[in-house]
Amino acid sequence: MPAVGEKPGAGVYECPFDGQRVILESDAEVLMECPSCEGFLYLSVSHEEESAETPARPS
């Protein structure tokens, strides 16, 4: 679970406390406190959204 002060890489991160989303556009960006609740942990949602939007291939 990415935390404030870390560089988790480019992607979309969601605060588990209030659902606020933060977008990091480069691998060099640092996660800051949640802008709405000052939370310090995030969930990575970019991979979940990609797999939800990508239809499964037929076998």
C-alpha positions as CSV (number, residue, x, y, z in Angstrom):
1,M,0.0,0.0,0.0
2,P,1.7,3.2,-1.1
3,A,2.2,5.9,1.5
4,V,2.9,9.6,1.7
5,G,6.5,10.4,0.9
6,E,7.0,7.4,-1.4
7,K,7.5,7.4,-5.2
8,P,5.2,4.5,-6.3
9,G,5.3,5.4,-10.0
10,A,3.0,7.0,-12.5
11,G,-0.7,6.0,-12.0
12,V,-3.9,6.6,-10.2
13,Y,-4.0,6.3,-6.4
14,E,-7.1,6.4,-4.2
15,C,-7.3,7.3,-0.5
16,P,-9.0,4.4,1.3
17,F,-10.5,6.8,3.9
18,D,-12.5,9.0,1.6
19,G,-12.1,7.8,-1.9
20,Q,-10.2,10.9,-3.1
21,R,-8.1,10.1,-6.2
22,V,-4.6,11.4,-6.9
23,I,-2.9,11.1,-10.3
24,L,0.9,10.9,-10.5
25,E,2.0,11.5,-14.0
26,S,5.7,10.5,-13.7
27,D,7.7,7.9,-11.7
28,A,9.6,10.8,-10.1
29,E,6.5,12.3,-8.3
30,V,6.1,11.9,-4.6
31,L,2.7,11.0,-3.0
32,M,1.5,13.9,-0.8
33,E,-1.2,13.8,1.9
34,C,-4.7,13.3,0.7
35,P,-6.0,16.8,-0.3
36,S,-9.3,16.3,1.3
37,C,-8.7,14.4,4.6
38,E,-4.9,14.5,5.0
39,G,-4.8,10.7,4.9
40,F,-1.4,9.1,4.5
41,L,-2.1,5.8,2.7
42,Y,-3.3,5.0,-0.8
43,L,-4.5,2.2,-2.9
44,S,-3.3,1.8,-6.5
45,V,-6.3,1.8,-8.7
46,S,-4.8,2.1,-12.2
47,H,-4.2,-1.6,-12.7
48,E,-7.7,-2.5,-11.4
49,E,-9.4,-0.1,-13.8
50,E,-7.3,-1.3,-16.7
51,S,-8.3,-4.9,-16.1
52,A,-11.9,-3.9,-15.6
53,E,-12.0,-2.0,-18.9
54,T,-10.2,-4.6,-20.9
55,P,-12.5,-7.5,-22.0
56,A,-11.3,-11.0,-21.4
57,R,-10.0,-12.8,-24.5
58,P,-12.0,-15.9,-25.5
59,S,-10.2,-19.2,-25.0
